[in-house]
Amino acid sequence: MDQKTTSLSSLSTPLSTAVAGWLLLIMLMLSLIAALTHAVPAYSAGIPVWLAAALFIRRQQHNQRIQNVLLFTLGIGGLAIGVYQGGDHRYLIKALEANQLVVALLVGVSFLRIIATPGIQSDEHLPPGHKPLLGTLFGTHLIAAVINISSIMIVGDRLNDRRALTPLQGLTLLRAFSICACWSPFFAAMGVVLISAPGAQPGTLMLYGLPTALIALLLSAWQIARHPDAHQTYGFPMHFSALWMPLSLAVLVMIAHRYWPAQSVITLVTLISILFTLSYLLLSQRKNGVGDLKKHIQEGLPRLGSEVTLFLAAAVLASGVAALLASLQIRLAPEHFTAPEACLTLLSLVGLALIGMHPVTSAVLAGSILMPSVSDPNLLGITLLLSWSIGVGLSPFSGVQLSLQSRYGISATALMKLNRSYGPLMLSLGFAVIWIYSYMTGLS
């Protein structure tokens, strides 16, 4: 991209959109400074999130705006009652922080799209058959584990280039994406869960999440390969140029966590994502790299508006619920949180996902309600990750399914039919993982 093209692109970007992008960049910098040096308070990173959300919420779709306004109203109501009843003012600070660690993770990882997109996009011929489809499943899973839903759009657009996306291709992309929530430290799910289940260890969550993800992928591969249309359905060719980045980043995160164990994985992933992108652009693109960064800040970051506003609303709701319960001395949690309670929680959260509740909202609510009873936060963390993955994969109201429906015209009914056996099998697998963890740790 030359300077003239970059300039024209900047002129075409609405001022409020560009400002929102720069506000998110400021938030990212403040969040990293607060986490790494403690030179500024954590809530200072939440202030730009609130300002950006004020710009985002006006441009959201009607149903999204209603959902967020409802969450804000409930959360602020709970905070008001809590403060009036003489509750702890720390809940106000938590609301002001605006889930900034998770938003920073979301923003930091988004910069990786600058690198990943050229490696995924290709004019190569699309081969038909179950092998290319399985390559699409596993390859897209690795890419989605790092750049999240963007990978689904990039691969989906390529598959949709000359022919309409089929339900089987849509199912392949859906499974590749949703299963990432079981384990990926680059996924928003991990960030939300580590905050909702304070004390949970990312290494433990990944230790149980990775085998779960592998079983889910193998189950999906078996189902896809057995589909009657598999032999004539086109897949997306995956090469090293598309996969080197997620593999490299995974190694870097493990190394950083090994030598910097005191620092949270959320912060490490955010920092590594930024440094990795800057280093790559400096070494490979130089002049064009500055233009790519500026374009992403002013155009790419504002595309995160829906997620950012939802994370903020969820933070306010969680703070409000916690303040209300504390001030009224109401205890909704069971006496103990062991395997039976975890299984019931998993089933309940998947049920909430099926009727349209976003996993961000359900995770923070479950965390705020259940934590007083939790003796092992890893058990709660595993439960929340499982519910996120299964719920996103099954719910016709999840963001990825709505994207597949609206962008590619894939019927929600068709996906539900293809998922009819996946739901019970994944719930059974989730129950088994919970009981295995409980048995191994002596909680059962």
C-alpha positions, 0 to 999 in steps of 0.5 A, a space after each residue: 500500500 503506497 502513501 497515496 492509497 493510505 491517505 485516501 483510505 484515511 479520508 474515507 474513514 469517518 472521524 468518529 470511527 478513526 477516533 474510536 480506533 485511536 481510543 482503543 490503542 490508548 487503552 491497550 497501551 495503558 493496560 500494558 503499562 498498568 499490568 507490567 509496571 503498575 505505574 498507572 491504576 488499572 481503571 485508567 485503561 477502562 476510561 478510553 473503553 467507555 469513551 470508545 463505547 459511546 461512539 460504538 453504541 450509536 452505530 450498532 444494530 438495533 438488537 445489539 443496542 437493546 441487549 447492551 442497554 439492558 445489560 447496562 441498566 441492570 448493572 447500573 441498577 445493581 451498583 446503585 442499590 449496592 452503594 445505597 445499602 452501604 456496599 463496597 465501592 470497589 465494585 464501582 472501580 471494577 465497572 470503571 475498569 470495563 474488562 480492560 484486560 480482555 478488551 486489551 487482549 481482543 485489540 492486541 490479537 487483532 493486529 495479527 490479522 495484518 500478518 495472517 491475512 496475506 498468508 491465508 488469502 490465495 487464488 489457488 484452485 480449491 480441491 473437492 473431497 473429504 481430505 481438503 475439507 479435513 485440512 480446512 477443519 484443522 488448518 482453520 482451527 489453528 488460525 482461528 485459535 490466534 486471530 479468532 473469527 476473522 479467519 472464518 471470514 477470510 476462509 469463508 470468503 475464499 470458499 464462497 468466491 465462485 460458488 455458494 457456501 454449502 451447509 457442510 462447509 459452514 459446519 466445518 468453519 463453525 466447528 473449527 472456530 467454536 472448538 478453539 474456546 476449549 484451550 486457546 490463550 489467544 481467544 477472548 474466552 480464555 481472558 473472560 474465564 481467567 477474570 471470572 474464575 480468579 486463581 485459575 491457572 492457564 496451564 491447567 485449563 489448557 492441559 484439559 482443554 487441548 485433549 478435549 479440543 482434539 477429541 472434538 475435532 476428531 469427532 467433527 472430522 469423522 462426521 464431516 468425512 461421513 457426510 454424503 456430500 463430502 466427496 464433492 464439497 470443496 475445501 481450502 488448501 492450507 500451507 505453511 504460509 498460513 500456519 507458521 504464525 499461530 504455531 510460532 506464537 504458541 511457542 513464544 507464549 509458552 516460553 514467555 510464561 516459563 520465564 515470566 510466571 508472575 505475569 498473567 497469560 492475558 497480558 503476555 499474549 497481548 504483549 507478544 501479539 503487538 511485539 510480533 506484529 511490529 517486528 514482522 512489519 519492521 523486518 518485512 515491510 518497513 515503509 508499507 508497514 506504517 500504513 498498514 498499522 495506521 489503517 488497522 488502527 483507524 478501520 480495523 479496531 473500530 470493527 471490534 465495536 460490538 465485542 468491546 461494547 459487550 465486554 463493557 456491558 458485561 463488566 457493568 452487569 457483573 459488578 452490579 450483580 456482585 454489589 447487589 448480592 453483597 449489600 443484601 447478603 444474598 447467597 445464590 451459590 451452592 454450599 460447595 462447587 464440585 463435579 455435580 454442581 459443575 456439570 449442572 452449571 455446564 448444562 445451564 450455561 449451554 441452555 442459556 446460549 441456546 436461547 440467545 445469551 452471549 457467553 461473555 454475559 453468562 460467564 461473568 454472571 456465573 463467576 460472580 454468583 459461584 465464586 464464593 463457593 468455589 474452592 478450586 477455580 480451575 474447575 470453574 474455569 474448565 466448566 466455563 470454557 466448555 460451556 463457551 465452546 459447546 454453546 457457540 457451536 450449538 446456538 443459532 444466536 452465537 456470533 459466528 452462526 449469525 455471521 454464517 447465516 447473514 454473510 453466506 446465506 447458510 440456514 440456521 435450520 441446516 446447521 442445527 440438523 448437522 449438530 443434532 448428535 454433536 450437542 449430546 456427545 459434546 455435553 457427555 464429553 464435557 461431563 467426563 472432563 469435569 469428573 476426570 479433573 475432579 477425580 484427579 484433584 480429589 474434589 469428587 
